[in-house]
Amino acid sequence: MATFEESLKQLEKIVDQLEHGDLPLEESIRLFEDGVRLSSSCKQELDAAEGKVQILMKERDGSMRAEPFPGK
């Protein structure tokens, strides 16, 4: 399984290829499908990471408490 960074780099490459518009229709459709799959995978990873992120807030007494990362 590819890392988030590898998936993102591959997605960027697909976007570049599709933007040039000089591919046969079948190849463009295949690349588009791959891009949608990669985009979905990256979004899932980002959503999972966001769920794990916490911000430590300093209490008045000097102690620390964890708070969920603010939502979208």
ABEGO torsion letter per residue (X at the ends): XBBAAAAAAAAAAAAAAAAAGABBAAAAAAAAAAAAAAAAAAAAAAAAAAAABBBBBBBAAGBBBBBBBBBX
